[in-house]
């Protein structure tokens, strides 16, 4: 299992290199093979759960007081949609995904969590959001899937639509991975983090992860999707050191700072509190303890992330 000292050389290498790795689009923009769906449904017992914890942490700090309605674009098996309802109290969450098998699994997960009254899932093309009226949602989220899109123009169009369907008092959030600077560094990172997936028989999930790390956008590239005709302030968060995630926030109109409140204490994050004992039982005590330690480090990178602001254009 990878630990802190396994990643330190990667941090040093990232900082000492120029960007030479170009983007390689994924083999397919839709994940609906039975093996892929089944393995992706196990995401909450993989390190990817820490990405969801990070998303919950950022939303907790950034959102206003109202948490009634949300849309989760490219929701996959619905785990982040569930996070919005369970940990942040959104009362009505709509998950949209192009993969019918993913949507079916997501609906089952909501039922098993006794949250089917708070969540609904639908098959849909997230590049076509005409069915959502303007200014009706407290949150529009697009998590871990911008790299599935064929080009930045498509991502930019989705973000503009997210801006349109969100209330003036609401929040827009795009979170995704970030492409590293060289192919050699990317392979080292993928194999260091992904060995856990291989060890647990998640070979197809590992392959998807590897393809994703080549398909994601650099922070400089993704920043270009921020709308040029928006009444919102926008903030692009990029962790320092090894920036393997990045977040774009569209703030409530009239607000120019991303965060209103402090984050959760490291061991009091609701996702961590729920899943830590389950990790000990379902994976192993050692894996759970290591993941908790990694979360504390990940939380620190979120708290100290660099911030790039784009002011309203109208």
Secondary structure, DSSP 8 states (H G I E B T S, - for coil): ---HHHHHHHHHHHHT----------S-S----HHHHHHHTTGGGSTTHHHHHHHHHHHHHH--S---EEEEET-TTSHHHHHHHHHH--SEEEEEES-HHHHHHHHHHHHHTT-TTTEEEEE--TT--TTS-TT-EEEEEEES-GGGSSSHHHHHHHHHHHHHHEEEEEEEEEEEE---S-HHHHHHHHHHHHHHHHHTT-HHHHHHHHHHHHHS--HHHHGGGS-SS-SS-EEEEE-SSS--EEEEEE--TT---S-SS----TT--HHHHHHHHHHHHHT-HHHHHHHHHHHHHHHHHHHT-EEEEE----
